[in-house]
Amino acid sequence: MRYKPLSAEFYKLNRKNFMSSMKSKSLAIFNSNDIYPIGADSTFPFQQHRDIFYLSGIDQEESILILFPDAINKSYKEILFIKKISKNLMIWEGEKLNKNQAQNLSGISSIYWLNKFEDIFKSLCSECETFYFNTNEHYRQNVETQTREDRFIIDCKEKYPAHKTEKSNPILQRLRSIKSNEEISQIQTACNITEKGFRRILNYVKPGVWEYEIEAEFSHEFLKNKSKGFAYSPIIASGKNSNVLHYIQNNKQCKKGDVLLLDVGAEYGNYSSDMTRTIPVSGKFTSFQKKIYQSVLKVKNEATRMLVPRTKWKEYHKEVGEIMTSELIKLKLIDKVDVKNQNPKKPAYKKYFMHGTSHHLGLDTHDYGLLNLPMEANMVFTVEPGIYIPEENFGLRLEDDVVIQKKGSPINLMKNIPIEIEEIEDLMNS
């Protein structure tokens, strides 16, 4: 692997915390993701399911984790199954994890080849009363593909209809939302790599450059610094494209006078960073662009200070909306009459700022977190307000990643990435 793995002790603690929330005589199963086909014999690069990775550190396809704290045989309390590779397959695909390597990574002593799974699982089913199944219940979840996990659940329910079922996801939502120091260090590394990419393109961007060429510069810097690449599909949006919130075509030429919205982030060790910067293609913002920029930056800074323990999600976004409303009035994009007559379900500011301000960040770019619970220390959030003005052919968004502290303002993991107008213009023209 190209990244430095976290300690086995980290994964041991994660499993301990998960098992402490399980009911008696219950067994939890976690499957790796599929390798998804493109066509013919082509596949997408493998991406490990973040939950089994969080509990084991195993970053390999066809792995299965079983947690059974009440197992009669104590060696079966934690079991990891991995794929045994043949000599012939090794010639084509190279080495896979052996049992010692899997044990060192995960801290699990009971490691078996995958072909032993059915027999061992069948024997354990006679001891347990409840299965914990791992379904995707993220609030943004919108997946149509049947996953390896889905197929396993269907098969298991057919074979063992008398067993009760529980959900793993609510436990994982709670555990994964609060980051350890080791996790924060991985995210910081991802942010540092993102910084390198951003500084690289500041001297590169000029009128005539294509959006995909800028994407290529980021990709080069990310890969060079031990990242697998982008943590999510990058948004390289110039001119009117900067008004499209999830613009990913990245196929237009940057023009003189355009702003360029860059929503990009490197991953490191499966942990995400998520940055947005908006820069002037010509190296200098217009006076109007500067006004919009300063308003967005002000909203971001004030929103950041609000990310403290016990803050409630809905109240936070409501307060940010009020700050944005004030800025839009100053900019004369809306007026007090608009605010007075606004629909409470769709406030006036939503015309120019139509998305949320923050989301959890971690193993997933839109990471786990229960939105009905107050914020806690060591949660990692993005802060990403924006103002989008289609009639002016530009949108402007700024985004940093921050860690909530027990006391005081959060720590900005992107504090070293240029964001002030003067610094950006100086670097672009140096």
C-alpha positions in Angstrom: 0.0 0.0 0.0 1.2 3.5 -0.7 -0.2 5.1 2.5 0.9 4.6 6.1 -1.7 2.4 7.8 -3.2 3.2 11.2 -2.2 1.1 14.2 -3.8 -2.3 14.9 -4.8 -0.8 18.3 -7.0 1.7 16.6 -9.0 -1.1 14.9 -9.1 -3.2 18.1 -10.7 -0.2 19.9 -13.2 0.3 17.1 -14.3 -3.3 17.3 -14.5 -3.2 21.1 -16.7 -0.1 21.0 -18.9 -1.6 18.3 -19.3 -4.9 20.2 -20.2 -3.1 23.5 -23.3 -1.8 21.7 -24.5 -5.2 20.5 -27.2 -7.2 22.1 -26.4 -10.5 23.8 -26.0 -13.6 21.7 -25.7 -11.5 18.5 -23.4 -11.7 15.6 -22.4 -9.0 13.2 -21.1 -9.5 9.6 -19.3 -7.0 7.4 -18.5 -7.7 3.7 -16.0 -6.0 1.4 -17.3 -4.1 -1.6 -17.7 -5.7 -5.0 -15.3 -5.1 -7.9 -17.7 -3.4 -10.3 -17.5 -4.2 -14.0 -17.3 -1.6 -16.8 -17.7 -3.9 -19.7 -15.9 -6.8 -21.5 -13.2 -7.7 -18.9 -12.7 -4.2 -17.6 -13.5 -3.1 -14.0 -13.4 0.0 -11.9 -10.5 0.2 -9.4 -11.5 -1.5 -6.2 -12.6 0.7 -3.3 -13.0 -0.9 0.1 -16.3 -0.6 2.0 -15.5 2.0 4.6 -17.2 0.1 7.5 -15.1 -3.1 7.2 -12.1 -0.9 6.8 -13.0 1.1 9.9 -13.3 -2.1 11.9 -10.3 -4.0 10.5 -7.9 -1.9 8.4 -8.2 -4.5 5.7 -8.1 -2.8 2.3 -8.6 -5.9 0.1 -11.5 -7.3 -1.9 -13.5 -10.4 -0.9 -12.8 -10.0 2.8 -15.4 -10.7 5.5 -15.4 -9.7 9.2 -17.4 -11.5 11.9 -17.9 -10.0 15.4 -19.5 -12.4 17.9 -18.7 -11.3 21.5 -20.7 -14.1 23.1 -19.1 -16.9 21.1 -18.5 -20.1 23.1 -15.1 -20.5 21.5 -13.3 -17.3 22.5 -11.2 -17.4 19.4 -14.4 -16.9 17.4 -15.2 -13.5 19.0 -13.4 -11.8 16.1 -12.9 -13.6 12.8 -11.4 -12.3 9.6 -11.7 -14.1 6.3 -9.4 -13.2 3.4 -8.9 -14.5 -0.1 -6.2 -17.1 -0.7 -4.4 -16.3 -3.9 -3.1 -19.1 -6.1 0.4 -19.1 -7.6 -1.1 -18.6 -11.1 -3.2 -15.6 -10.0 -0.2 -14.1 -8.2 1.6 -14.0 -11.6 -1.3 -11.9 -13.0 -2.3 -9.8 -10.0 0.7 -9.9 -7.7 0.7 -10.6 -4.0 -2.3 -10.3 -1.6 -2.4 -10.3 2.2 -1.2 -13.4 3.9 -2.5 -14.3 7.3 0.4 -12.8 9.3 0.0 -9.5 7.4 -3.8 -9.4 8.0 -3.2 -10.1 11.7 -0.7 -7.3 12.0 -2.9 -4.8 10.2 -6.1 -5.7 12.0 -5.1 -7.0 15.4 -7.3 -10.0 14.8 -5.8 -13.3 15.7 -8.3 -15.6 14.1 -7.6 -15.3 10.4 -9.0 -17.9 7.9 -9.0 -18.3 4.1 -12.3 -17.3 2.5 -13.2 -20.9 1.6 -13.7 -21.7 5.3 -16.4 -19.0 5.7 -19.5 -21.1 5.1 -18.6 -23.9 7.5 -17.6 -21.6 10.3 -20.5 -19.2 9.8 -22.9 -22.2 9.9 -21.5 -23.4 13.1 -21.8 -20.0 14.7 -25.4 -19.5 13.6 -26.5 -22.3 16.0 -25.1 -20.2 18.9 -26.4 -16.8 18.0 -30.0 -15.5 18.1 -29.6 -12.2 16.3 -27.7 -11.0 13.2 -26.4 -7.4 12.8 -26.7 -6.6 9.1 -24.8 -3.6 7.6 -27.2 -1.7 5.5 -26.5 1.8 4.0 -28.6 4.3 5.9 -26.7 7.5 5.3 -29.1 10.5 4.9 -27.7 11.1 1.4 -27.9 7.5 0.4 -29.3 6.9 -3.2 -27.8 3.7 -4.4 -29.6 1.6 -7.0 -26.9 -1.1 -7.4 -27.3 -4.3 -5.4 -24.1 -4.7 -3.3 -22.2 -7.7 -2.0 -23.6 -6.8 1.4 -27.2 -6.7 0.0 -26.8 -10.2 -1.6 -25.4 -11.6 1.6 -28.3 -10.3 3.7 -30.9 -11.8 1.3 -29.2 -15.2 1.3 -28.8 -15.2 5.1 -32.4 -14.4 5.7 -33.5 -17.2 3.4 -31.2 -19.8 5.1 -31.8 -18.7 8.7 -35.4 -17.3 8.9 -35.7 -17.9 12.6 -33.0 -15.5 13.6 -33.8 -11.9 14.6 -32.1 -9.0 12.9 -30.6 -5.7 14.0 -28.9 -2.8 12.2 -25.2 -2.1 12.4 -25.5 1.3 10.8 -26.8 3.3 13.8 -23.9 2.1 15.9 -21.4 3.0 13.2 -23.0 6.4 12.5 -22.3 7.3 16.2 -18.8 5.8 16.4 -17.5 7.0 13.0 -18.7 10.5 13.5 -16.2 11.2 16.3 -12.6 10.9 15.0 -9.6 9.7 16.9 -6.3 11.6 16.8 -5.0 9.0 14.3 -7.9 9.6 11.9 -7.5 13.4 12.2 -3.8 13.0 11.3 -4.8 11.0 8.1 -7.3 13.7 7.2 -4.6 16.4 7.8 -2.3 14.5 5.4 -5.0 14.5 2.8 -5.5 18.3 3.3 -1.8 18.8 3.0 -1.7 17.0 -0.3 -4.7 19.1 -1.5 -2.7 22.2 -0.6 0.2 21.0 -2.8 -2.2 20.6 -5.7 -3.8 24.0 -5.2 -0.4 25.8 -5.0 0.7 24.0 -8.2 -2.2 25.3 -10.2 -2.1 28.9 -9.1 0.8 29.6 -11.5 -0.8 27.4 -14.1 -4.2 28.9 -14.5 -4.5 31.6 -17.2 -6.9 32.5 -20.1 -7.0 29.7 -22.7 -6.3 26.8 -20.3 -8.9 24.0 -20.3 -10.7 22.8 -17.2 -9.5 19.2 -17.7 -5.9 20.4 -18.0 -6.2 21.9 -14.5 -7.8 18.6 -13.3 -4.7 16.8 -14.7 -2.3 19.1 -12.7 -4.2 18.3 -9.5 -4.1 14.6 -10.3 -0.3 14.7 -10.9 0.4 16.3 -7.6 -2.0 14.0 -5.7 -0.5 10.8 -7.1 3.0 12.0 -6.6 2.3 12.5 -2.8 1.0 9.0 -2.2 -2.7 9.7 -2.7 -4.8 7.3 -4.8 -6.2 10.5 -6.4 -9.3 12.6 -5.8 -11.5 11.8 -2.9 -14.6 12.6 -5.1 -15.3 13.7 -8.6 -13.5 17.0 -8.9 -15.4 20.2 -9.9 -13.3 22.5 -12.1 -15.8 25.1 -13.1 -15.1 28.3 -15.0 -17.4 31.1 -15.9 -21.1 30.1 -16.0 -20.1 26.6 -15.0 -19.3 27.8 -11.5 -23.1 28.2 -10.9 -23.6 24.4 -11.4 -23.2 22.9 -7.9 -22.1 19.5 -9.0 -20.5 20.4 -12.4 -18.0 17.5 -13.2 -17.7 17.7 -17.0 -14.6 19.8 -16.7 -14.4 20.3 -20.5 -14.6 24.1 -21.1 -11.9 26.6 -21.8 -11.2 29.2 -19.2 -11.8 32.7 -20.5 -10.4 36.2 -19.5 -12.5 37.7 -16.8 -13.9 34.3 -15.6 -13.7 33.1 -12.1 -12.7 29.4 -11.6 -14.4 27.5 -8.9 -12.3 24.5 -7.7 -14.0 22.0 -5.5 -11.3 19.3 -5.1 -9.8 17.1 -2.4 -7.2 14.4 -2.2 -7.7 11.2 -0.3 -5.1 9.6 1.8 -5.4 6.1 3.3 -9.1 6.1 2.4 -9.7 9.4 4.3 -11.1 12.4 2.5 -10.3 16.1 2.3 -12.7 18.5 0.7 -11.6 22.0 -0.4 -13.2 24.7 -2.4 -11.4 27.8 -3.7 -12.5 30.3 -6.3 -9.8 32.2 -8.2 -9.7 34.7 -11.1 -8.6 33.2 -14.4 -6.9 36.4 -15.3 -5.0 36.6 -12.0 -7.1 39.6 -10.7 -10.7 39.7 -9.4 -13.0 42.5 -10.7 -14.3 44.9 -8.0 -17.7 43.2 -8.0 -16.2 39.7 -7.8 -14.1 40.9 -4.8 -17.3 42.1 -3.0 -19.0 38.8 -3.5 -15.8 37.0 -2.4 -15.4 39.0 0.8 -19.1 38.3 1.7 -18.6 34.6 1.2 -15.4 34.6 3.3 -17.2 36.5 6.1 -20.0 34.0 6.2 -17.5 31.1 6.2 -15.5 32.6 9.1 -18.6 33.3 11.2 -20.0 29.9 10.4 -16.7 28.3 11.5 -16.8 29.9 14.9 -20.2 28.4 15.5 -18.9 24.9 15.2 -18.6 24.1 18.9 -19.8 21.2 21.1 -23.6 21.1 21.8 -24.4 23.1 18.6 -27.5 21.7 17.0 -27.5 21.0 13.3 -30.8 22.8 12.3 -30.1 25.8 14.5 -26.6 26.1 13.0 -27.9 26.2 9.5 -30.6 28.6 10.4 -28.1 31.0 11.9 -25.8 30.8 8.9 -28.8 31.6 6.7 -29.4 34.7 8.7 -25.8 35.8 8.3 -26.0 35.1 4.6 -29.2 37.1 4.4 -27.5 40.1 5.9 -24.7 39.9 3.4 -27.0 39.6 0.4 -28.9 42.7 1.5 -25.6 44.6 1.7 -24.7 43.4 -1.8 -28.2 44.5 -2.9 -29.0 41.1 -4.3 -32.1 40.9 -2.1 -33.8 43.5 0.0 -35.8 43.7 3.3 -39.1 43.3 1.4 -37.9 40.0 -0.1 -37.1 38.8 3.5 -40.4 40.1 4.9 -42.4 38.2 2.2 -40.2 35.1 2.1 -41.5 31.6 2.4 -40.1 30.2 5.7 -39.5 26.8 4.0 -37.6 28.6 1.2 -36.0 31.7 2.6 -35.0 34.6 0.3 -31.3 33.9 0.6 -31.8 30.5 -1.0 -32.0 32.2 -4.4 -28.2 32.7 -4.2 -27.1 30.2 -1.6 -29.1 27.0 -2.2 -27.1 24.3 -0.5 -26.1 23.5 3.1 -23.1 25.0 4.9 -21.4 21.9 6.4 -21.3 18.1 6.3 -19.3 15.5 8.2 -16.0 14.4 6.7 -13.9 11.3 7.2 -13.7 8.0 5.5 -16.4 9.2 3.3 -16.5 12.7 1.8 -20.1 13.0 3.1 -19.3 11.0 6.2 -21.4 9.4 8.9 -23.1 11.5 11.5 -26.5 11.6 13.2 -28.0 15.0 12.4 -30.5 14.8 15.3 -27.7 14.8 17.9 -25.6 17.9 19.0 -22.1 18.3 17.7 -19.2 16.9 19.7 -15.5 17.4 20.1 -13.4 15.6 17.4 -16.1 15.7 14.8 -14.7 16.9 11.5 -16.9 19.2 9.3 -16.6 21.1 6.1 -17.6 24.8 6.1 -18.6 25.8 2.5 -20.9 28.8 2.0 -21.3 30.2 -1.5 -23.1 32.9 -3.6 -24.2 32.0 -7.1 -25.3 34.7 -9.6 -26.2 33.2 -13.0 -27.0 36.6 -14.5 -23.4 37.6 -13.9 -22.1 34.2 -15.2 -20.2 33.3 -12.0 -20.7 31.5 -8.7 -18.3 31.7 -5.8 -17.7 29.2 -3.0 -15.1 28.8 -0.3 -14.6 25.7 1.8 -12.3 24.4 4.6 -12.2 21.3 6.8 -12.3 21.8 10.5 -12.2 19.8 13.7 -14.5 20.7 16.6 -12.6 21.3 19.9 -13.7 20.8 23.5 -13.4 24.5 24.0 -13.1 27.4 21.6 -13.1 27.7 17.9 -12.4 24.6 15.8 -9.0 23.8 14.3 -8.8 24.5 10.6 -7.0 21.7 8.8 -6.7 23.9 5.7 -5.3 27.0 7.5 -2.2 26.9 5.2 -4.1 26.8 2.0 -4.3 30.4 0.5 -7.8 32.0 0.8 -7.3 35.7 1.2 -7.8 37.7 -2.1 -4.4 39.4 -1.9 -2.5 36.2 -1.3 -4.2 34.4 -4.2 -3.6 37.3 -6.6 0.0 37.6 -5.5 0.7 33.9 -6.0 -1.0 33.9 -9.4 1.1 36.8 -10.6 4.4 35.8 -9.1 
